[in-house]
Amino acid sequence: MGLRLIWCCLALCFQLDTASADVVRFSPFDDVGTAKGTLSYTNASAPSSGTLRLGSTVNFDSTNFMRFPGRAPHEMRHAFDTLLVPVRDQTAVFYGLLAKDLDIADDFSFVRFHLEPVARWHDGRAVTAEDVAFTFQSLRAHGLPRYRNALRNIDIEIKDAHTITFKNRGARSWRYIELLGTFPIQSKAFWSARAVGDITLDIPLGSGPYRVSELSFNREMVLERVEDYWAADHPVNQGRWNFDEIVVSYFFDETALIEAVKSGRLDVRREFSAAAWDGRYDGDALSSNRIVKTTLPRADAGALHTLVINQRRPPFDDIRVREALGLLFDTQWYLDLFGGAYDAPGSFYGDTPFAAIGSASAAERTLLAQFAEQSPQGAVDSPAPQWPEQRRQRMRRANALLDEAEFELRGGVRINPITGDPWTVEFVTAHRASVERLEPYRKALEQVGIQLDLRAYDYVSGRRLILDHEYDLTLLTWQASIPPGVQETWFWHSDQAGPHGYGLGGLNNPAVDYMIDQMQVAKDLEDLQAAARAFDRLMRWGHYVVPMWHNASLWYVHGSDLRIPVGGHVETDPIVHWWRAPPPDN
């Protein structure tokens, strides 16, 4: 069984068999990867044994991936296979897993998946087209709003047990094929005895490399290797899934989890906080080399940490107000505080080829010219407006903008021209540590007469307030998918700007919508880059977020006996292709 390159987009397409003038068949393509035909960033010779112990502070309330609201354990996804597997070190390339090949209409009006006849659920029954149809019908009825929206214009037709067609009646884009290909397929037979729309903690039936053997609500989950896993020898799985058992323990807070890493109760943790990375792991475990800290370069756009501004609430629909809020955030002070762990914020696409640089290209200018009224003139000449470097100059500029927006200063307090009351900006979060971190920003706003109300809630309450858009500012860590187009739709398209939309900022800008739509339908790399770069310019010139800092690295604290292959930074989940080095010979 060779690696199956069955679909990719842009300049990377391999058309192996044209079924008709309008339909392209993508099927096995074996000469890919290393000499052994495995993924380039895995170690096919990695030893496969032992237990990997992980920890999480993100609790779960369900084992149902298809229901919203509800949160299933993230690691449980490894109990399920998907139709396609993304190749992490190439742009828009996928290999087949449950799907052995597929047909795609040239205009993306339909995609037909041909399933692997040998694919099996853990109880031995075949994975069929009925299972695939059930998964997406359930997701369309009960899933996250973004899934319901993406699937509402998709018709599903089953030809036979191993052939299923998805017909697209809506906006046609290759992105819906990505969604279909990468969601964990569920067993129709398993769910026939359960209500998909209900919360359940029943241990699910999967088809993937692991099965759930134990589950204790918000305490522990154990995944065990499936010995007769149907795709164990599939090339896409070589060098992956290198542990016999995965144990995930759930903790109340970060402090307890970090102490568990230091004490040896956990094997690996991905750290997100520069402050924790810099000092909270110090001690005997680190000095004795029992645990080590590993920094890996990210293969994507990195993480842009921001405060997103809710434009559903006046006066945040005023660009002058948004720019003033951005000017008052002292990024350099934070970069110095973090000791170089973070970079200055810039493009929404980091240092990738999709970031806007210099003056706009001819292709970008053509796109932007259609929306002259929504596109600041300077966006053509520069990717972002230039702010003063000196703190005092930035504060003067912010004061001038607020004066221009008619925020009168009375006795050192800015008066909201809409309400006539002292202006208070409400920040809402479900992460209590963020409140202390934003204290310098609160003081900076206070100096120009703005009160910043920092509100931290428990996870459930905070998440509900954020989903209901009950905030002026909230945290958004923007991690753009590469190639871009999907997350932009979820977070920034006007389709998500309504009262119940997923867009945190409530952005409603026809120019931004157009650039996102162009990313969705781009058929070559040049068109995609032009649309992404124009989007980047509009977002940065529109001041829709307060940029704080950027992180271009992945930070792991782990046992010194754990290994990751060279180039393994393209997978962030240690379950996938880490391994434990065997003990040295005595």
Beta strands, then each sheet from edge to edge (+ up, - down):
strand 1: 5-8
strand 2: 17-18
strand 3: 23-26
strand 4: 51-56
strand 5: 84-86
strand 6: 93-96
strand 7: 99-105
strand 8: 110-115
strand 9: 154-160
strand 10: 163-168
strand 11: 210-216
strand 12: 220-225
strand 13: 245-250
strand 14: 268-271
strand 15: 291-297
strand 16: 303-309
strand 17: 408-410
strand 18: 413-415
strand 19: 424-429
strand 20: 451-456
strand 21: 473-478
strand 22: 545-551
strand 23: 553-559
strand 24: 562-563
strand 25: 579-580
sheet 1: 1+ 6- 5+
sheet 2: 2+ 3- 7+ 8- 10+ 9-
sheet 3: 4+ 13+ 12- 11+
sheet 4: 14+ 23- 15+
sheet 5: 21+ 16- 22+
sheet 6: 17+ 18-
sheet 7: 19+ 20+
sheet 8: 24+ 25-
end
